[in-house]
Every structure is written in C-alpha cells, then in structure tokens.
Amino acid sequence: MDGPDAFDLDAADLRADGSELARDVEVLAAKLEGALPQQTRVERRARRLFSKDKAVAAVEVRLGGSCWALRVDGSRVEATREQEVRGVVIKREQLDFGAWARALTAELREAAQTSEQARVAVQRLVG
C-alpha cells in the first residue's frame, strides 16, 4: 500500500506479527537510513557468534530536539522518545511500536512543511 498511511500500517504490522519482527525491523531501519542518513544511526550485531550475518540491534533517529530510539532484544522491541534541550534529556517516554511510528511520522510531516529534506524523507518513508 502506498500513500501517507503506508508507513503507519507497516508499523502496525510489525507490532502485530512477532514472527516477522526481524525482517520488519530490518526494512524499517533501511527506510530510515535511506530517508534520513544524517539523522539516523543503525547498530547491527552478528546474529550468531563468529557470524558475518548481522541483524539490527538498535535504531536512533534525531530530529530537532527529539531522539527516537528502537532497541531490539530477540523478539522484543523497546521504543522510546526523548526530548532534549542543549544536550540534556528533559523527558523520556516509552511507547509501543505503533505509537512510536505514528508519532515519528507526525513529527516528520510537521517538519516537512518547512524543510525540503524532511519533505523528501517523508516521501521516501511512505512510498
């Protein structure tokens, strides 16, 4: 599905279907890296000891005064949003993945109204 809600629907699928969790996190990380290369950091770790095959362990996106983070631990995903002022975290909240993705999408859309880079990022994320 393409359109403005495609990214939101992908997030709902990720939350709903744990069996596809690893693949969906990989896809999301790749989308964010491609759409926001300067603001996104993806950490990958070997799937097994001495393996060259790597999986996403963490994703961090910095937009304005917010830091959006995903931490992956096996079949569990922890999603957080931190508000920062001059490098100091003043608010940290845990979100379920669906709420995290919707809020990140909303912040990107808001930024897209004033920033060409954010507008292009939203287009890349939603199809």
C-alpha positions in Angstrom: 0.0 0.0 0.0 1.4 3.4 -1.0 0.3 6.7 0.4 0.7 8.7 3.6 -0.6 5.9 5.8 1.7 3.2 4.4 4.4 3.8 7.0 1.9 3.7 9.8 0.4 0.4 8.5 3.9 -1.1 8.3 4.4 -0.2 12.0 1.1 -1.9 13.0 2.1 -5.0 11.1 5.4 -5.0 13.0 3.7 -4.8 16.3 1.1 -7.4 15.4 3.3 -10.2 13.9 6.3 -11.2 16.0 7.2 -14.0 13.6 8.3 -11.4 11.0 9.8 -9.0 13.6 13.4 -9.3 12.5 12.6 -8.8 8.8 10.3 -5.8 9.5 12.9 -4.1 11.7 15.5 -4.5 9.0 13.1 -2.9 6.4 12.3 0.0 8.7 16.0 0.6 9.6 16.8 0.6 5.8 14.0 3.0 5.1 15.1 5.4 7.9 18.8 5.2 6.8 17.8 6.0 3.2 15.4 8.8 4.1 17.4 10.5 6.9 21.0 9.5 6.5 22.4 12.3 8.7 19.9 11.9 11.4 19.8 8.1 11.6 22.2 5.7 13.3 21.7 1.9 13.0 23.6 -0.5 15.1 24.0 -4.0 13.8 25.3 -7.1 15.6 26.2 -10.6 14.4 23.3 -13.0 14.6 25.5 -15.8 16.0 29.0 -16.0 17.4 31.5 -15.6 14.6 28.8 -15.0 12.0 29.1 -12.3 9.3 25.3 -12.2 9.0 24.2 -9.1 11.0 20.8 -8.0 12.4 19.6 -4.6 13.6 20.2 -4.2 17.3 19.2 -0.5 17.6 17.9 2.4 15.6 18.3 6.0 16.6 16.7 9.0 14.8 17.5 12.6 15.9 15.0 15.2 14.7 15.2 18.7 16.2 15.1 18.3 20.0 13.8 14.7 19.9 15.7 11.4 19.9 13.6 8.4 18.6 15.1 5.1 19.6 14.4 1.4 19.0 16.3 -1.3 20.8 15.9 -4.9 19.6 16.4 -7.9 22.0 15.4 -11.1 20.3 11.7 -10.9 19.7 11.2 -7.8 21.8 11.3 -4.2 20.6 11.6 -1.3 23.0 10.6 2.1 21.6 11.4 5.4 23.3 11.3 9.1 22.6 13.5 11.5 24.4 13.1 15.3 24.4 16.4 17.1 24.7 17.4 20.7 25.5 21.0 21.7 24.9 22.1 18.1 25.1 20.2 17.3 28.3 17.3 14.8 28.3 14.3 16.6 30.0 11.7 13.9 29.1 11.9 10.2 28.3 8.9 8.1 27.4 8.4 4.5 26.4 5.9 3.9 23.6 4.5 0.8 22.0 5.9 0.4 18.5 2.7 1.5 16.7 2.5 4.8 18.8 6.3 5.4 18.2 6.0 5.0 14.5 2.9 7.2 14.3 4.5 9.9 16.4 7.7 9.8 14.4 5.7 10.0 11.2 3.7 13.0 12.5 6.9 14.9 13.5 8.4 14.2 10.1 5.3 15.5 8.4 5.3 18.6 10.5 9.0 19.2 9.7 8.2 18.6 6.0 6.1 21.8 5.9 9.2 23.9 6.5 12.1 21.7 5.3 12.8 20.3 1.9 15.0 17.5 3.4 12.1 16.4 5.7 9.7 16.5 2.8 11.9 14.2 0.8 12.3 11.9 3.8 8.6 11.6 4.3 8.2 10.7 0.6 10.8 8.0 0.9 9.3 6.5 4.1 5.7 6.3 2.9 6.4 5.1 -0.6 
